[in-house]
Amino acid sequence: MPRPITLFTGQWADLPFEEVCRLASEWGYDGLEIACWGDHFEVDKALSDETYIPRKRAQLEKYGLSVYAISNHLVGQAVCDNPIDERHKGILPARIWGDGEPEGVRQRAAAEMADTARAAAKLGVNVVVGFTGSPIWHFVAMFPPVPQSMIDAGYEEFARRWHPILDVYDEVGVRFAHEVHPSEIAYDYHTTRRTLDALGNRPAFGLNWDPSHMVWQGCDPVNFILDFAERIYHVDCKDTKVRMGDGRRGILSSHLPWADLRRGWDFVSTGHGDVPWEDCFRALNSIGYDGPISIEWEDAGMDRLVGAPQALEFVRGLLFDPPTASFDAAFSSD
């Protein structure tokens, strides 16, 4: 059976959930990766109102859509971020932000991420995708010089804050798929390895593979799949175009707006960037990944109502199944 292709609703949260369901269905998507913001999926209501999840299920069924994962990037970001400031106020529910006192925000965010696992289990999905935040991302420039003890302490703090959350994931049979991404505790190859080690490699914590953030950092998304094969719990498809070469543009983006061409990179329409998509899908086949392929639309230079169906067509064209028989067997005389 072909792997389902889903649409991540995070970039569509300005639209009512019903409208996103209608659009995704008309374009031919198999399902949704539902974001826990806007009116798309509200964790507190899912746990307090017995009619909430049946109503969500009814909306999905009305449009012939399935759900394989929910995503709570925004609240997850606040679990162990440092600093906590007005940026977080802009993305968090008021009940999580509260009075804005940083440690209170972190603790409420942690409780919400645990509740997200409980809500996912009630919805009938076993993967929550999201961010973790990071107590050490602000050290990424490494100047003034950062002693190793501060980096070590950051990973220890991350583990201390996330272990109790993951205990709940274990209790309800849900796994967390961390999106490896700049500004997170794991943002490239080596930080991903260090993050998994910090948690004792517990199975509740895995990875959401999104190649876009790897390519613009100069990391190989194909070897990432192969090396972290057992930890790929979910897949997001988003492309990146690197536009360096004129001596002015760099990967740190120069504080320029999202779609400004003076940046050294940008997210682009799936299939027109620098991600080696065929090699990536071959690698996913080789590790036996059979979960959903979720399209995350972030091309600020293209109308999403045009781009999202184009991305679906592109991914569907590459979503070939693994071979049913080995090549060697075809030439065997036995």
N, C-alpha and C positions, 0 to 999 in steps of 0.2 A: 504494500500500500504506500503510495507516495506520501512523503512527509508534508504535513499541513503548512501552508503559508499564511501567516497572520500579520495583522497591522498593529503596531504599537500605538496606543491612543494618546500617549503623552503630549505629542505635538498638536493634538486635536482637542485639547481639553477646553478650549474656548467655545466649542460646539457642544450641544446637548448630546448625551450618550446615544439617545435614539437616532439622532441624525448621523452620528458616526457609524452606527450599525447599518443604517440604510445605505450609506455611501460604500462602505466596505463590501456589503453584500452585492450591490450593483456592479462593482468593479470585479468581483469574483474571488475575493479573499475567502479563505476557509474559516477563519476565526480571528480573534483579537487577543493581543497581549494588553490587558486592561490596566491603565494607570490609576493609582489611588489618589487622584486629585480631580478638580472640577466636580461634576456630578457622575463621573464614570464609575468610581467605586469608592465608597466612604466606609472606612474600616469601623468607625464607631457605630454607624448605623447597621452595618452587617452583623455586629455582635449584640446590639440592643433591640433590634426590631426583627421579629421572626418572619415578617413578610418581605423584608428587604431582598434577600438573596433569591427567593422564588420569583420576585418581580424582575430582577436582573436576568435570571435564567429565561424567563418568558420573553424578554426583549431579544435576547440572543436567538432563541428558537424561532421567533417571529421572522427573523431575517436569515435563518439557516446557518447561523454562526456557532462556532465552538469557542471555548476558552481553555487555554493550556497553561497560562501563567498570569499572575498579576504583578504589578511593579510599583514599588514605593521608594523611588529614588530620593524624593525631596525630603521626606522625614528621615530616611536613613542617613542622609548627609549630616544631619545635626547630632547623630549619636556620639561621635567623638571628634568633631571639628574643633579647631582652635585657630583663630578666634571665632566666637559666635557673635554676630553683629547684625546690622540692618539688612545685609544680604539674605540672611536666614529668615528674618521677619517677612521678607517679600515672598518667600516660597512656602512657609509653613502655615498650617491651619492656626487660627488664633488660639485655639485651646492648647496647642503644643507650644506656641511662642509664650503665652502667658504674660508675665511681667518682663520677659526678656533677660532675666538673670541667667547667665550662661549655664551654670551647672543644673539649674532647674529645667532649662530647655533640653539639655542632653538627657536628663533622666526621663522626662516626658516622651522624648523621641524614642528612647530605648523601649519604654513600655509600649509605645505604639507599634514598633517593629515586631515585638513579641505578639501583640494583638493581630498584626497583619498575618502572621502564620496561622493563628486561630481562625481568622476570617477566610483565608485561603482554603483551609481544610473544610470549612462549612460550604464554600463554593464548589468544592470537589476538585481543586487543582493542587498539585504537589510541588510547585516551584514559585518562589517569590524572587523577582529580580530587583536589584537595587544598588544603591551606593552605601558606603560605610562611613564616609567622612574620614578625616585624618588629623591627628594631633601634630603631625610633622611635615605636612605639605608646605607650610610656610618656610621651611628650611631648604626648599628644593634648590635655590640658587647657591647654597653652601657658602655664603659670605654674609656677615662675618663668619669665620670658620666655625663649623659645628662639631663639637666633640662627639665621638661615637656613643658616649654614654647618653646623650640626648636623643639620638636616633633609637638606641636600644629601649630607652624609657618610653618612647612613642609607640613602639610595637607592643610593649608590655601593657600600656594603657589601652590600646586597641583591643587586645585579647581580654583584658579585665572587663571591659564594657560589653564585648560581644558574646563572651561565653554564656552568660545568663540568658541572653536572647536566644542563642542557638539551642540551649536546653529546651526551650519551649518548642522550637522547630522539631527537635527529636521527639518530644512528647506527642505531637500531633501528626507526625509523619510527613512533614514538609521540609524542603531543602531551600537554602538561600543561595542564589546565583549572583555573586558580586560582579558588577560591570567594571572591568579593568579600565581605568580612565584617569587622566590627569585630575588632580585635586583629591584623589582617593588614597587610601593606605596602600593599595596595589595599583600601580599605573603603568608598569612595563614588566618585562620578563623577570628581572631579579627581585623587584619588589613583590611580585606575585608569589614567587617561591618563598620569600621571607614571611609574607603574610600567612600562607598556609602553614609554615613551620611554627609561627607564633601561636596558632590555634591547635597545635598538635596534630595537624592534618585530619581533624575530625570530619566525618563525611557530611555533616549538616551544612558545611560551608563549601560551596563550589564557585564556578565562574560562569558569567555570561560573556560569551565570545562576541566581540564587536570589533572588526578589523580596522575601522576608520581611525580610532585613536592610536592604534599601533603604527599604522603606515606613516602618519605625519610625524611620529617620533623617531622613525627609522627602524622600527622593530618588524620582524618577519611574522605575519599573522599565520602563515602555514605551519612553520615549526612550532609556534605557540600551541596550535591545535594538537600536533603530534606529541609534544612534550607534556602537555597537561590533559591528555586524552581522558583520563578517568574523572576529571573535574569539570568538564564542559557540560553544564547542566541546562544551558539554554543558549540560543544563537540569535543575535540581532544582526541584520544586514544594513549597513550604512557605508557609503563610499566616501573617499577623501581624494581631493586633488591637491597635490603639492605644487606650489607656484614659485618656487625659489629659482634663483639663477641670474637675477638682475643686480645682485649685490646690495639690495635694499631690504629684501624681505627675509624674515626668519620665522621659525616655527612657533615663537612665543606670541605672535600676532600683534604686538605693538599697541595693545589696548584699543585696537580699531574695531568698528562695528562688525557684526557677524559676517555680512556678505561683501565687505570692502575688499576690492581687488588688490589693495596694497598689503594685505595680509599674505603670509607665506604659504597658507594652505586654507582650504575651505571644504565643508561638506558639500557634495554635489549629487546630482541625479545618479541613482544606482546604475552602474555600468559605464559611466563616462569618466571615472576617476582612475586612481592608481592602485586599487586593491586587485590582486591577482585572483579574481573570482573563481576561475575554473580550477586552479590549483587548490584553493581553499575548499571547494566542494568535494574535490577528490580526497582531500585530507579528512574531511568530516565523514565521508564514506569509509575511509580506511580505519577510523576509530570506532565505527559502528554507531555514530550518532543518529538516532531515529526520532528525535523530538521536533518541535516546530521550528520553522525558519521565520523569524519575525522581521518585518521591514520597518525600520525606524526612519521616518522622513524628516530631514533637517536641512534641505537645500533651500537656503534663504534667497537664492537668486532665481527660483523657479516656482510657479504656481503649484501648490500642493495638489490641487484638484486635477492637474495634468500629470504631475510627477508620480503620485502614488499609484495610479493604474499602470503607468509606464514601468515603474519599478517592479510591480507584480509580474508583468509580462517578461521582463528581463530575468528575474529570479526563476520563474517557472521554466524558462528555456534552459537554465543551467541545472535544474534540480533532477539530475539523472540518478537513478537508483544504482546501488552497487551491483556488480555482475553476479548472476545466480550460480555461476560455475567458475572455477579457477581457470586461468589461461593455460597453466601446465596440464590440467586435466584434459583440455581439448585436444592436446597433442599426445596424450598417453595412448599406448597400444593395449593397455589392459581393459 
